[in-house]
Amino acid sequence: MKPEYAADRKKLAARRPIHPGIIFAEEVMPELRRHRTIGEIATLLGVSRQTLHRVMAGDISISSEMAVRLGKLCGNGPGIWIRLQGRYDTWEAARRLVDEIEKIPTLA
């Protein structure tokens, strides 16, 4: 039986999530590229090659429309892509607004 190690939640929360476009580029595209070009994949998605490249570079967010397109292409549905983008966006916002958020009281 493998030993279990406790996760340090503070370290995990401090680590920047990977942009979902980069996950797509590194985990999904290599398999797709075995049979198709980037241009063909962009055409299948109904987007330009430039848009696909910008998503895969993490330069633009995965919109709900792009999530639907990627989910259909990959066969895993849009939910995973939109959740990954939401996690990434939330992490970015929390870091950007840290000073303002500290001033807001918690009403409970």
C-alpha positions, 0 to 999 in steps of 0.5 A: 500500500502506498503511503499518503501525503497530506497536501499543503493547501496554502501551497496549492492555493498559491500555485498558479493554475495552468491555462486550459489552452495550454492544457489543450496544446500540450495534452490534446493537440499532440494526439490530434496532430498525428492525423491533422494539421493545425489549420484543419483542426481550426477549421473543424472547430470553426475558428481561425488558426490565429484564434486557436494559436492564441488559445493554446498560448494562453493569450486569450480565455476559453469562452463558453463558445470555445468550450462547447467547440473543444468539448465536442471536438474532444468528446469530453463536453464543454464543462471541463474546459469552462471549469478549468478557465473559471479556476484560472480566472478566479486565481488571477482575480484573487491575486489582482484584488488581494488588497481590496478583498482584505478590506471586505468583511465577511458577514456570517 
